[in-house]
Amino acid sequence: MTNIETSEWSGEGTFTQTLIDAMTSIDDVGLLRVEDAPSTRVDVGYQFISNEIYVGFRTQAVQTRIRRFGFWPTTVVVDKNCMSLTDLGRLLSESPAVGDADYIDDGMMQYLRTERIVPPYQTRGYKLVELVRIYAV
């Protein structure tokens, strides 16, 4: 079960919620922390929502051989992540609700979605721009 921390998130952003739902179904994701980014703003013709998701992957203990002091071989136990951010991006791209990331590297993945919103009983709508950045913890 994935531990989700949303106390720093206002709940805005339907695509952010879609990402959270998709990531909680992945077994190797152990922690999700969702926060509002300080760049969120609203103006007359648009609404810009920026959220950040911090992902902690499950780990497994692995024994590895090292040389202590340069010449004494020994075995140590280290925790290794079961998944990387690139693997998460590949799994999320296979989901039809999420799709491919707009940007991905070893430390960050970014999605940018735009949508035109026309509320009922109004003549003018606004453009909703949602930026979601995902970081590995």
N, CA, C and O atoms as CSV, one atom per row, in Angstrom:
chain,resi,resn,atom,element,x,y,z
A,1,MET,N,N,0.838,-1.181,0.000
A,1,MET,CA,C,0.000,0.000,0.000
A,1,MET,C,C,0.882,1.244,0.000
A,1,MET,O,O,1.883,1.308,0.714
A,2,THR,N,N,0.508,2.209,-0.791
A,2,THR,CA,C,1.280,3.437,-0.942
A,2,THR,C,C,0.875,4.442,0.122
A,2,THR,O,O,-0.315,4.660,0.348
A,3,ASN,N,N,1.853,5.059,0.778
A,3,ASN,CA,C,1.623,6.105,1.760
A,3,ASN,C,C,1.522,7.439,1.014
A,3,ASN,O,O,2.458,7.827,0.315
A,4,ILE,N,N,0.394,8.141,1.158
A,4,ILE,CA,C,0.167,9.398,0.436
A,4,ILE,C,C,0.064,10.542,1.431
A,4,ILE,O,O,-0.722,10.481,2.376
A,5,GLU,N,N,0.856,11.583,1.217
A,5,GLU,CA,C,0.853,12.784,2.050
A,5,GLU,C,C,0.356,13.954,1.205
A,5,GLU,O,O,1.029,14.356,0.256
A,6,THR,N,N,-0.805,14.503,1.532
A,6,THR,CA,C,-1.391,15.593,0.745
A,6,THR,C,C,-1.714,16.825,1.581
A,6,THR,O,O,-2.545,17.636,1.171
A,7,SER,N,N,-1.088,16.987,2.732
A,7,SER,CA,C,-1.423,18.121,3.602
A,7,SER,C,C,-0.982,19.463,3.017
A,7,SER,O,O,-1.547,20.496,3.376
A,8,GLU,N,N,0.007,19.475,2.131
A,8,GLU,CA,C,0.489,20.717,1.518
A,8,GLU,C,C,-0.115,20.952,0.139
A,8,GLU,O,O,0.346,21.825,-0.597
A,9,TRP,N,N,-1.141,20.182,-0.220
A,9,TRP,CA,C,-1.764,20.292,-1.534
A,9,TRP,C,C,-3.186,20.797,-1.366
A,9,TRP,O,O,-3.924,20.313,-0.507
A,10,SER,N,N,-3.574,21.771,-2.185
A,10,SER,CA,C,-4.916,22.344,-2.104
A,10,SER,C,C,-5.979,21.461,-2.745
A,10,SER,O,O,-7.172,21.673,-2.523
A,11,GLY,N,N,-5.568,20.479,-3.534
A,11,GLY,CA,C,-6.528,19.606,-4.205
A,11,GLY,C,C,-6.853,20.042,-5.611
A,11,GLY,O,O,-7.629,19.374,-6.295
A,12,GLU,N,N,-6.278,21.150,-6.068
A,12,GLU,CA,C,-6.537,21.629,-7.424
A,12,GLU,C,C,-5.711,20.848,-8.422
A,12,GLU,O,O,-4.562,20.491,-8.161
A,13,GLY,N,N,-6.309,20.590,-9.561
A,13,GLY,CA,C,-5.608,19.921,-10.641
A,13,GLY,C,C,-6.134,18.517,-10.868
A,13,GLY,O,O,-5.806,17.594,-10.122
A,14,THR,N,N,-6.952,18.359,-11.900
A,14,THR,CA,C,-7.509,17.041,-12.187
A,14,THR,C,C,-6.445,16.094,-12.740
A,14,THR,O,O,-6.497,14.890,-12.488
A,15,PHE,N,N,-5.481,16.630,-13.492
A,15,PHE,CA,C,-4.424,15.765,-14.016
A,15,PHE,C,C,-3.500,15.290,-12.893
A,15,PHE,O,O,-2.985,14.173,-12.943
A,16,THR,N,N,-3.290,16.135,-11.886
A,16,THR,CA,C,-2.494,15.715,-10.731
A,16,THR,C,C,-3.172,14.545,-10.035
A,16,THR,O,O,-2.509,13.586,-9.638
A,17,GLN,N,N,-4.491,14.621,-9.886
A,17,GLN,CA,C,-5.219,13.519,-9.264
A,17,GLN,C,C,-5.153,12.261,-10.127
A,17,GLN,O,O,-5.077,11.152,-9.598
A,18,THR,N,N,-5.180,12.423,-11.455
A,18,THR,CA,C,-5.030,11.280,-12.356
A,18,THR,C,C,-3.667,10.621,-12.174
A,18,THR,O,O,-3.566,9.394,-12.162
A,19,LEU,N,N,-2.615,11.435,-12.030
A,19,LEU,CA,C,-1.271,10.898,-11.793
A,19,LEU,C,C,-1.185,10.163,-10.457
A,19,LEU,O,O,-0.570,9.099,-10.373
A,20,ILE,N,N,-1.791,10.717,-9.423
A,20,ILE,CA,C,-1.771,10.077,-8.109
A,20,ILE,C,C,-2.472,8.728,-8.178
A,20,ILE,O,O,-1.969,7.738,-7.647
A,21,ASP,N,N,-3.635,8.684,-8.832
A,21,ASP,CA,C,-4.365,7.421,-8.962
A,21,ASP,C,C,-3.557,6.390,-9.737
A,21,ASP,O,O,-3.564,5.210,-9.386
A,22,ALA,N,N,-2.861,6.822,-10.788
A,22,ALA,CA,C,-2.064,5.893,-11.587
A,22,ALA,C,C,-0.854,5.394,-10.805
A,22,ALA,O,O,-0.487,4.225,-10.925
A,23,MET,N,N,-0.224,6.261,-10.003
A,23,MET,CA,C,0.979,5.854,-9.274
A,23,MET,C,C,0.652,4.985,-8.063
A,23,MET,O,O,1.476,4.158,-7.672
A,24,THR,N,N,-0.518,5.145,-7.460
A,24,THR,CA,C,-0.861,4.300,-6.317
A,24,THR,C,C,-1.133,2.859,-6.740
A,24,THR,O,O,-1.080,1.951,-5.910
A,25,SER,N,N,-1.421,2.642,-8.014
A,25,SER,CA,C,-1.648,1.271,-8.478
A,25,SER,C,C,-0.343,0.535,-8.792
A,25,SER,O,O,-0.368,-0.666,-9.059
A,26,ILE,N,N,0.786,1.228,-8.765
A,26,ILE,CA,C,2.087,0.612,-9.030
A,26,ILE,C,C,2.664,0.104,-7.710
A,26,ILE,O,O,2.763,0.856,-6.741
A,27,ASP,N,N,3.039,-1.161,-7.677
A,27,ASP,CA,C,3.469,-1.806,-6.432
A,27,ASP,C,C,4.769,-1.243,-5.871
A,27,ASP,O,O,4.915,-1.170,-4.651
A,28,ASP,N,N,5.712,-0.847,-6.708
A,28,ASP,CA,C,7.023,-0.413,-6.240
A,28,ASP,C,C,7.053,1.038,-5.762
A,28,ASP,O,O,8.099,1.509,-5.318
A,29,VAL,N,N,5.937,1.753,-5.841
A,29,VAL,CA,C,5.851,3.117,-5.317
A,29,VAL,C,C,5.414,3.018,-3.865
A,29,VAL,O,O,4.324,2.525,-3.575
A,30,GLY,N,N,6.261,3.486,-2.948
A,30,GLY,CA,C,5.971,3.359,-1.530
A,30,GLY,C,C,5.479,4.630,-0.879
A,30,GLY,O,O,4.759,4.573,0.118
A,31,LEU,N,N,5.858,5.796,-1.427
A,31,LEU,CA,C,5.521,7.073,-0.804
A,31,LEU,C,C,5.199,8.094,-1.884
A,31,LEU,O,O,5.901,8.187,-2.890
A,32,LEU,N,N,4.141,8.855,-1.672
A,32,LEU,CA,C,3.802,9.985,-2.530
A,32,LEU,C,C,3.547,11.196,-1.640
A,32,LEU,O,O,2.748,11.134,-0.706
A,33,ARG,N,N,4.223,12.285,-1.934
A,33,ARG,CA,C,3.972,13.549,-1.234
A,33,ARG,C,C,3.619,14.579,-2.296
A,33,ARG,O,O,4.406,14.830,-3.208
A,34,VAL,N,N,2.444,15.173,-2.180
A,34,VAL,CA,C,1.941,16.121,-3.169
A,34,VAL,C,C,1.902,17.505,-2.536
A,34,VAL,O,O,1.396,17.680,-1.427
A,35,GLU,N,N,2.448,18.496,-3.262
A,35,GLU,CA,C,2.498,19.872,-2.760
A,35,GLU,C,C,2.127,20.849,-3.866
A,35,GLU,O,O,2.338,20.583,-5.049
A,36,ASP,N,N,1.570,21.983,-3.457
A,36,ASP,CA,C,1.371,23.091,-4.386
A,36,ASP,C,C,2.704,23.786,-4.597
A,36,ASP,O,O,3.448,24.016,-3.644
A,37,ALA,N,N,3.003,24.117,-5.832
A,37,ALA,CA,C,4.220,24.868,-6.132
A,37,ALA,C,C,3.913,26.358,-6.002
A,37,ALA,O,O,2.772,26.763,-6.227
A,38,PRO,N,N,4.883,27.175,-5.651
A,38,PRO,CA,C,4.622,28.606,-5.452
A,38,PRO,C,C,4.314,29.366,-6.740
A,38,PRO,O,O,3.933,30.534,-6.672
A,39,SER,N,N,4.461,28.755,-7.894
A,39,SER,CA,C,4.235,29.474,-9.150
A,39,SER,C,C,2.775,29.436,-9.603
A,39,SER,O,O,2.477,29.906,-10.701
A,40,THR,N,N,1.858,28.898,-8.804
A,40,THR,CA,C,0.443,28.849,-9.163
A,40,THR,C,C,-0.126,30.266,-9.178
A,40,THR,O,O,0.113,31.046,-8.257
A,41,ARG,N,N,-0.891,30.597,-10.241
A,41,ARG,CA,C,-1.491,31.935,-10.326
A,41,ARG,C,C,-2.753,31.915,-11.178
A,41,ARG,O,O,-2.963,31.014,-11.989
A,42,VAL,N,N,-3.577,32.918,-10.978
A,42,VAL,CA,C,-4.821,33.075,-11.721
A,42,VAL,C,C,-4.844,34.487,-12.289
A,42,VAL,O,O,-4.540,35.451,-11.588
A,43,ASP,N,N,-5.207,34.602,-13.563
A,43,ASP,CA,C,-5.352,35.901,-14.215
A,43,ASP,C,C,-6.676,35.902,-14.962
A,43,ASP,O,O,-7.438,34.940,-14.859
A,44,VAL,N,N,-6.961,36.938,-15.699
A,44,VAL,CA,C,-8.249,37.085,-16.364
A,44,VAL,C,C,-8.485,35.992,-17.394
A,44,VAL,O,O,-9.568,35.408,-17.409
A,45,GLY,N,N,-7.536,35.695,-18.239
A,45,GLY,CA,C,-7.761,34.759,-19.328
A,45,GLY,C,C,-7.241,33.357,-19.096
A,45,GLY,O,O,-7.467,32.469,-19.918
A,46,TYR,N,N,-6.545,33.141,-17.983
A,46,TYR,CA,C,-5.978,31.815,-17.762
A,46,TYR,C,C,-5.860,31.517,-16.271
A,46,TYR,O,O,-5.911,32.409,-15.424
A,47,GLN,N,N,-5.703,30.250,-15.992
A,47,GLN,CA,C,-5.418,29.786,-14.636
A,47,GLN,C,C,-4.244,28.829,-14.744
A,47,GLN,O,O,-4.316,27.834,-15.466
A,48,PHE,N,N,-3.174,29.120,-14.039
A,48,PHE,CA,C,-1.968,28.306,-14.070
A,48,PHE,C,C,-1.844,27.566,-12.747
A,48,PHE,O,O,-1.694,28.189,-11.696
A,49,ILE,N,N,-1.905,26.231,-12.797
A,49,ILE,CA,C,-1.778,25.396,-11.607
A,49,ILE,C,C,-0.462,24.644,-11.708
A,49,ILE,O,O,-0.177,24.007,-12.722
A,50,SER,N,N,0.330,24.721,-10.660
A,50,SER,CA,C,1.601,24.024,-10.638
A,50,SER,C,C,1.678,23.188,-9.366
A,50,SER,O,O,1.563,23.712,-8.258
A,51,ASN,N,N,1.874,21.885,-9.539
A,51,ASN,CA,C,1.968,20.960,-8.413
A,51,ASN,C,C,3.262,20.165,-8.508
A,51,ASN,O,O,3.807,19.958,-9.592
A,52,GLU,N,N,3.737,19.726,-7.356
A,52,GLU,CA,C,4.937,18.900,-7.294
A,52,GLU,C,C,4.611,17.615,-6.556
A,52,GLU,O,O,3.947,17.633,-5.519
A,53,ILE,N,N,5.083,16.494,-7.099
A,53,ILE,CA,C,4.887,15.189,-6.482
A,53,ILE,C,C,6.262,14.600,-6.193
A,53,ILE,O,O,7.109,14.503,-7.081
A,54,TYR,N,N,6.467,14.214,-4.952
A,54,TYR,CA,C,7.712,13.558,-4.547
A,54,TYR,C,C,7.415,12.070,-4.373
A,54,TYR,O,O,6.503,11.693,-3.637
A,55,VAL,N,N,8.188,11.232,-5.054
A,55,VAL,CA,C,7.947,9.793,-5.080
A,55,VAL,C,C,9.088,9.072,-4.374
A,55,VAL,O,O,10.263,9.279,-4.679
A,56,GLY,N,N,8.717,8.226,-3.429
A,56,GLY,CA,C,9.684,7.347,-2.772
A,56,GLY,C,C,9.415,5.915,-3.208
A,56,GLY,O,O,8.295,5.421,-3.074
A,57,PHE,N,N,10.429,5.257,-3.723
A,57,PHE,CA,C,10.261,3.891,-4.211
A,57,PHE,C,C,10.587,2.892,-3.104
A,57,PHE,O,O,11.366,3.183,-2.195
A,58,ARG,N,N,9.992,1.737,-3.194
A,58,ARG,CA,C,10.293,0.657,-2.257
A,58,ARG,C,C,11.738,0.202,-2.489
A,58,ARG,O,O,12.259,0.270,-3.602
A,59,THR,N,N,12.360,-0.258,-1.417
A,59,THR,CA,C,13.754,-0.699,-1.506
A,59,THR,C,C,13.862,-2.167,-1.106
A,59,THR,O,O,12.984,-2.721,-0.445
A,60,GLN,N,N,14.947,-2.764,-1.521
A,60,GLN,CA,C,15.252,-4.123,-1.107
A,60,GLN,C,C,16.723,-4.173,-0.701
A,60,GLN,O,O,17.565,-3.483,-1.276
A,61,ALA,N,N,17.015,-4.996,0.292
A,61,ALA,CA,C,18.393,-5.133,0.773
A,61,ALA,C,C,19.171,-6.042,-0.172
A,61,ALA,O,O,18.729,-7.143,-0.498
A,62,VAL,N,N,20.335,-5.566,-0.604
A,62,VAL,CA,C,21.180,-6.313,-1.541
A,62,VAL,C,C,22.583,-6.395,-0.956
A,62,VAL,O,O,23.126,-5.397,-0.481
A,63,GLN,N,N,23.167,-7.587,-0.995
A,63,GLN,CA,C,24.549,-7.743,-0.551
A,63,GLN,C,C,25.475,-7.449,-1.726
A,63,GLN,O,O,25.258,-7.923,-2.841
A,64,THR,N,N,26.499,-6.666,-1.457
A,64,THR,CA,C,27.464,-6.332,-2.498
A,64,THR,C,C,28.881,-6.440,-1.927
A,64,THR,O,O,29.098,-6.232,-0.733
A,65,ARG,N,N,29.818,-6.760,-2.780
A,65,ARG,CA,C,31.221,-6.903,-2.367
A,65,ARG,C,C,31.943,-5.578,-2.583
A,65,ARG,O,O,31.818,-4.951,-3.634
A,66,ILE,N,N,32.697,-5.166,-1.574
A,66,ILE,CA,C,33.531,-3.964,-1.683
A,66,ILE,C,C,34.910,-4.287,-1.137
A,66,ILE,O,O,35.117,-5.326,-0.511
A,67,ARG,N,N,35.841,-3.391,-1.379
A,67,ARG,CA,C,37.185,-3.523,-0.803
A,67,ARG,C,C,37.329,-2.454,0.268
A,67,ARG,O,O,37.218,-1.259,-0.003
A,68,ARG,N,N,37.578,-2.911,1.497
A,68,ARG,CA,C,37.762,-1.993,2.608
A,68,ARG,C,C,39.240,-1.616,2.683
A,68,ARG,O,O,40.115,-2.480,2.628
A,69,PHE,N,N,39.501,-0.335,2.806
A,69,PHE,CA,C,40.858,0.213,2.839
A,69,PHE,C,C,41.634,-0.133,1.576
A,69,PHE,O,O,42.864,-0.169,1.588
A,70,GLY,N,N,40.920,-0.383,0.498
A,70,GLY,CA,C,41.554,-0.609,-0.779
A,70,GLY,C,C,41.960,-2.029,-1.084
A,70,GLY,O,O,42.183,-2.354,-2.250
A,71,PHE,N,N,42.067,-2.903,-0.077
A,71,PHE,CA,C,42.539,-4.244,-0.406
A,71,PHE,C,C,41.848,-5.364,0.376
A,71,PHE,O,O,41.981,-6.514,-0.043
A,72,TRP,N,N,41.125,-5.131,1.471
A,72,TRP,CA,C,40.424,-6.196,2.183
A,72,TRP,C,C,39.014,-6.350,1.624
A,72,TRP,O,O,38.175,-5.469,1.809
A,73,PRO,N,N,38.749,-7.461,0.944
A,73,PRO,CA,C,37.394,-7.643,0.420
A,73,PRO,C,C,36.410,-7.972,1.548
A,73,PRO,O,O,36.715,-8.746,2.455
A,74,THR,N,N,35.255,-7.377,1.468
A,74,THR,CA,C,34.210,-7.612,2.465
A,74,THR,C,C,32.838,-7.489,1.792
A,74,THR,O,O,32.729,-6.982,0.676
A,75,THR,N,N,31.823,-7.946,2.467
A,75,THR,CA,C,30.459,-7.878,1.961
A,75,THR,C,C,29.645,-6.925,2.830
A,75,THR,O,O,29.685,-7.015,4.057
A,76,VAL,N,N,28.910,-6.018,2.201
A,76,VAL,CA,C,28.038,-5.093,2.921
A,76,VAL,C,C,26.633,-5.208,2.355
A,76,VAL,O,O,26.438,-5.645,1.221
A,77,VAL,N,N,25.665,-4.812,3.158
A,77,VAL,CA,C,24.266,-4.816,2.732
A,77,VAL,C,C,23.843,-3.365,2.480
A,77,VAL,O,O,23.967,-2.512,3.359
A,78,VAL,N,N,23.346,-3.097,1.272
A,78,VAL,CA,C,22.872,-1.764,0.908
A,78,VAL,C,C,21.419,-1.861,0.451
A,78,VAL,O,O,20.985,-2.896,-0.052
A,79,ASP,N,N,20.674,-0.769,0.632
A,79,ASP,CA,C,19.298,-0.708,0.143
A,79,ASP,C,C,19.309,-0.199,-1.287
A,79,ASP,O,O,19.917,0.829,-1.585
A,80,LYS,N,N,18.636,-0.919,-2.165
A,80,LYS,CA,C,18.565,-0.554,-3.575
A,80,LYS,C,C,17.109,-0.314,-3.942
A,80,LYS,O,O,16.233,-1.096,-3.574
A,81,ASN,N,N,16.849,0.781,-4.677
A,81,ASN,CA,C,15.483,1.064,-5.125
A,81,ASN,C,C,15.009,-0.008,-6.090
A,81,ASN,O,O,15.765,-0.468,-6.946
A,82,CYS,N,N,13.750,-0.402,-5.945
A,82,CYS,CA,C,13.171,-1.403,-6.851
A,82,CYS,C,C,12.827,-0.805,-8.210
A,82,CYS,O,O,12.607,-1.541,-9.172
A,83,MET,N,N,12.777,0.521,-8.298
A,83,MET,CA,C,12.357,1.197,-9.519
A,83,MET,C,C,13.062,2.545,-9.594
A,83,MET,O,O,13.467,3.098,-8.571
A,84,SER,N,N,13.205,3.069,-10.800
A,84,SER,CA,C,13.769,4.404,-10.984
A,84,SER,C,C,12.694,5.320,-11.571
A,84,SER,O,O,11.602,4.874,-11.924
A,85,LEU,N,N,13.023,6.594,-11.666
A,85,LEU,CA,C,12.078,7.554,-12.238
A,85,LEU,C,C,11.839,7.272,-13.714
A,85,LEU,O,O,10.737,7.496,-14.214
A,86,THR,N,N,12.849,6.787,-14.412
A,86,THR,CA,C,12.692,6.414,-15.820
A,86,THR,C,C,11.738,5.232,-15.967
A,86,THR,O,O,10.916,5.205,-16.883
A,87,ASP,N,N,11.846,4.253,-15.063
A,87,ASP,CA,C,10.916,3.117,-15.080
A,87,ASP,C,C,9.492,3.575,-14.790
A,87,ASP,O,O,8.544,3.096,-15.410
A,88,LEU,N,N,9.344,4.503,-13.849
A,88,LEU,CA,C,8.017,5.043,-13.544
A,88,LEU,C,C,7.439,5.764,-14.752
A,88,LEU,O,O,6.252,5.626,-15.048
A,89,GLY,N,N,8.274,6.540,-15.458
A,89,GLY,CA,C,7.811,7.229,-16.665
A,89,GLY,C,C,7.365,6.268,-17.745
A,89,GLY,O,O,6.395,6.534,-18.455
A,90,ARG,N,N,8.063,5.153,-17.875
A,90,ARG,CA,C,7.677,4.139,-18.860
A,90,ARG,C,C,6.332,3.524,-18.497
A,90,ARG,O,O,5.481,3.336,-19.368
A,91,LEU,N,N,6.129,3.206,-17.211
A,91,LEU,CA,C,4.854,2.625,-16.789
A,91,LEU,C,C,3.702,3.617,-16.923
A,91,LEU,O,O,2.599,3.236,-17.317
A,92,LEU,N,N,3.949,4.883,-16.599
A,92,LEU,CA,C,2.895,5.891,-16.731
A,92,LEU,C,C,2.564,6.178,-18.189
A,92,LEU,O,O,1.420,6.502,-18.509
A,93,SER,N,N,3.547,6.064,-19.076
A,93,SER,CA,C,3.276,6.314,-20.494
A,93,SER,C,C,2.388,5.235,-21.092
A,93,SER,O,O,1.712,5.477,-22.092
A,94,GLU,N,N,2.379,4.040,-20.493
A,94,GLU,CA,C,1.514,2.968,-20.975
A,94,GLU,C,C,0.066,3.169,-20.555
A,94,GLU,O,O,-0.827,2.535,-21.116
A,95,SER,N,N,-0.183,4.031,-19.586
A,95,SER,CA,C,-1.538,4.306,-19.139
A,95,SER,C,C,-2.206,5.274,-20.112
A,95,SER,O,O,-1.637,6.325,-20.406
A,96,PRO,N,N,-3.400,4.950,-20.622
A,96,PRO,CA,C,-4.060,5.860,-21.576
A,96,PRO,C,C,-4.500,7.183,-20.943
A,96,PRO,O,O,-4.624,8.181,-21.653
A,97,ALA,N,N,-4.734,7.218,-19.650
A,97,ALA,CA,C,-5.161,8.456,-18.997
A,97,ALA,C,C,-4.009,9.416,-18.767
A,97,ALA,O,O,-4.225,10.620,-18.630
A,98,VAL,N,N,-2.772,8.893,-18.721
A,98,VAL,CA,C,-1.614,9.737,-18.414
A,98,VAL,C,C,-0.827,10.067,-19.670
A,98,VAL,O,O,-0.699,11.240,-20.022
A,99,GLY,N,N,-0.301,9.071,-20.346
A,99,GLY,CA,C,0.480,9.300,-21.562
A,99,GLY,C,C,1.933,9.610,-21.267
A,99,GLY,O,O,2.398,9.479,-20.135
A,100,ASP,N,N,2.643,10.027,-22.312
A,100,ASP,CA,C,4.078,10.306,-22.210
A,100,ASP,C,C,4.341,11.597,-21.444
A,100,ASP,O,O,3.550,12.539,-21.488
A,101,ALA,N,N,5.471,11.616,-20.740
A,101,ALA,CA,C,5.911,12.825,-20.046
A,101,ALA,C,C,6.468,13.812,-21.067
A,101,ALA,O,O,7.029,13.411,-22.087
A,102,ASP,N,N,6.308,15.097,-20.788
A,102,ASP,CA,C,6.851,16.120,-21.670
A,102,ASP,C,C,8.360,16.260,-21.499
A,102,ASP,O,O,9.066,16.629,-22.437
A,103,TYR,N,N,8.850,15.964,-20.296
A,103,TYR,CA,C,10.283,16.016,-20.025
A,103,TYR,C,C,10.593,14.976,-18.965
A,103,TYR,O,O,9.832,14.813,-18.011
A,104,ILE,N,N,11.709,14.268,-19.126
A,104,ILE,CA,C,12.124,13.293,-18.126
A,104,ILE,C,C,13.646,13.175,-18.133
A,104,ILE,O,O,14.272,13.130,-19.192
A,105,ASP,N,N,14.230,13.125,-16.938
A,105,ASP,CA,C,15.635,12.798,-16.768
A,105,ASP,C,C,15.775,11.989,-15.486
A,105,ASP,O,O,14.775,11.519,-14.944
A,106,ASP,N,N,16.992,11.819,-14.992
A,106,ASP,CA,C,17.214,10.971,-13.817
A,106,ASP,C,C,16.627,11.551,-12.534
A,106,ASP,O,O,16.358,10.802,-11.595
A,107,GLY,N,N,16.425,12.847,-12.470
A,107,GLY,CA,C,15.966,13.470,-11.231
A,107,GLY,C,C,14.576,14.045,-11.251
A,107,GLY,O,O,14.010,14.317,-10.192
A,108,MET,N,N,13.989,14.244,-12.458
A,108,MET,CA,C,12.688,14.901,-12.535
A,108,MET,C,C,11.926,14.442,-13.761
A,108,MET,O,O,12.507,14.122,-14.798
A,109,MET,N,N,10.601,14.418,-13.616
A,109,MET,CA,C,9.701,14.148,-14.735
A,109,MET,C,C,8.660,15.270,-14.728
A,109,MET,O,O,8.199,15.687,-13.666
A,110,GLN,N,N,8.292,15.756,-15.919
A,110,GLN,CA,C,7.387,16.904,-15.992
A,110,GLN,C,C,6.278,16.651,-16.995
A,110,GLN,O,O,6.512,16.149,-18.094
A,111,TYR,N,N,5.062,17.011,-16.591
A,111,TYR,CA,C,3.883,16.957,-17.460
A,111,TYR,C,C,3.296,18.355,-17.547
A,111,TYR,O,O,3.224,19.063,-16.542
A,112,LEU,N,N,2.876,18.758,-18.738
A,112,LEU,CA,C,2.217,20.041,-18.948
A,112,LEU,C,C,0.945,19.781,-19.739
A,112,LEU,O,O,1.004,19.275,-20.859
A,113,ARG,N,N,-0.192,20.118,-19.173
A,113,ARG,CA,C,-1.483,19.892,-19.823
A,113,ARG,C,C,-2.248,21.207,-19.888
A,113,ARG,O,O,-2.282,21.966,-18.919
A,114,THR,N,N,-2.854,21.465,-21.024
A,114,THR,CA,C,-3.688,22.654,-21.193
A,114,THR,C,C,-5.100,22.229,-21.567
A,114,THR,O,O,-5.316,21.198,-22.204
A,115,GLU,N,N,-6.047,23.049,-21.155
A,115,GLU,CA,C,-7.448,22.730,-21.391
A,115,GLU,C,C,-8.224,24.041,-21.449
A,115,GLU,O,O,-7.966,24.961,-20.674
A,116,ARG,N,N,-9.163,24.115,-22.364
A,116,ARG,CA,C,-10.018,25.294,-22.463
A,116,ARG,C,C,-11.286,25.026,-21.670
A,116,ARG,O,O,-11.991,24.057,-21.949
A,117,ILE,N,N,-11.590,25.867,-20.686
A,117,ILE,CA,C,-12.751,25.709,-19.816
A,117,ILE,C,C,-13.768,26.796,-20.157
A,117,ILE,O,O,-13.455,27.986,-20.122
A,118,VAL,N,N,-14.984,26.372,-20.485
A,118,VAL,CA,C,-16.076,27.315,-20.725
A,118,VAL,C,C,-17.165,27.015,-19.700
A,118,VAL,O,O,-17.938,26.072,-19.870
A,119,PRO,N,N,-17.227,27.822,-18.630
A,119,PRO,CA,C,-18.241,27.584,-17.610
A,119,PRO,C,C,-19.646,27.857,-18.164
A,119,PRO,O,O,-19.793,28.652,-19.092
A,120,PRO,N,N,-20.671,27.213,-17.613
A,120,PRO,CA,C,-22.035,27.463,-18.086
A,120,PRO,C,C,-22.477,28.892,-17.768
A,120,PRO,O,O,-22.079,29.472,-16.757
A,121,TYR,N,N,-23.296,29.437,-18.639
A,121,TYR,CA,C,-23.888,30.770,-18.493
A,121,TYR,C,C,-22.867,31.898,-18.554
A,121,TYR,O,O,-23.109,32.985,-18.029
A,122,GLN,N,N,-21.745,31.650,-19.182
A,122,GLN,CA,C,-20.769,32.706,-19.372
A,122,GLN,C,C,-20.370,32.722,-20.835
A,122,GLN,O,O,-20.333,31.679,-21.488
A,123,THR,N,N,-20.073,33.898,-21.345
A,123,THR,CA,C,-19.699,33.992,-22.744
A,123,THR,C,C,-18.225,33.696,-22.965
A,123,THR,O,O,-17.856,33.162,-24.011
A,124,ARG,N,N,-17.379,34.032,-22.007
A,124,ARG,CA,C,-15.949,33.795,-22.167
A,124,ARG,C,C,-15.477,32.714,-21.219
A,124,ARG,O,O,-15.899,32.645,-20.065
A,125,GLY,N,N,-14.612,31.889,-21.718
A,125,GLY,CA,C,-13.994,30.870,-20.887
A,125,GLY,C,C,-12.594,31.292,-20.505
A,125,GLY,O,O,-12.213,32.452,-20.662
A,126,TYR,N,N,-11.843,30.351,-20.009
A,126,TYR,CA,C,-10.457,30.620,-19.665
A,126,TYR,C,C,-9.634,29.386,-20.002
A,126,TYR,O,O,-10.168,28.290,-20.180
A,127,LYS,N,N,-8.343,29.583,-20.085
A,127,LYS,CA,C,-7.426,28.489,-20.386
A,127,LYS,C,C,-6.817,27.999,-19.079
A,127,LYS,O,O,-6.262,28.777,-18.302
A,128,LEU,N,N,-6.933,26.700,-18.854
A,128,LEU,CA,C,-6.362,26.073,-17.669
A,128,LEU,C,C,-5.058,25.397,-18.073
A,128,LEU,O,O,-5.046,24.515,-18.932
A,129,VAL,N,N,-3.973,25.814,-17.454
A,129,VAL,CA,C,-2.658,25.241,-17.707
A,129,VAL,C,C,-2.217,24.556,-16.419
A,129,VAL,O,O,-2.138,25.191,-15.367
A,130,GLU,N,N,-1.930,23.256,-16.504
A,130,GLU,CA,C,-1.518,22.493,-15.332
A,130,GLU,C,C,-0.129,21.910,-15.559
A,130,GLU,O,O,0.104,21.156,-16.504
A,131,LEU,N,N,0.774,22.275,-14.677
A,131,LEU,CA,C,2.154,21.792,-14.724
A,131,LEU,C,C,2.381,20.906,-13.505
A,131,LEU,O,O,2.159,21.332,-12.372
A,132,VAL,N,N,2.823,19.681,-13.740
A,132,VAL,CA,C,3.098,18.744,-12.656
A,132,VAL,C,C,4.528,18.267,-12.795
A,132,VAL,O,O,4.921,17.753,-13.843
A,133,ARG,N,N,5.298,18.437,-11.750
A,133,ARG,CA,C,6.675,17.944,-11.719
A,133,ARG,C,C,6.766,16.818,-10.699
A,133,ARG,O,O,6.255,16.933,-9.586
A,134,ILE,N,N,7.421,15.732,-11.089
A,134,ILE,CA,C,7.579,14.568,-10.240
A,134,ILE,C,C,9.064,14.395,-9.945
A,134,ILE,O,O,9.880,14.317,-10.864
A,135,TYR,N,N,9.415,14.336,-8.653
A,135,TYR,CA,C,10.791,14.180,-8.228
A,135,TYR,C,C,10.950,12.854,-7.494
A,135,TYR,O,O,10.032,12.415,-6.803
A,136,ALA,N,N,12.096,12.221,-7.637
A,136,ALA,CA,C,12.408,11.020,-6.873
A,136,ALA,C,C,13.020,11.433,-5.541
A,136,ALA,O,O,13.876,12.316,-5.486
A,137,VAL,N,N,12.575,10.788,-4.475
A,137,VAL,CA,C,13.082,11.094,-3.129
A,137,VAL,C,C,14.219,10.137,-2.830
A,137,VAL,O,O,14.809,10.197,-1.751
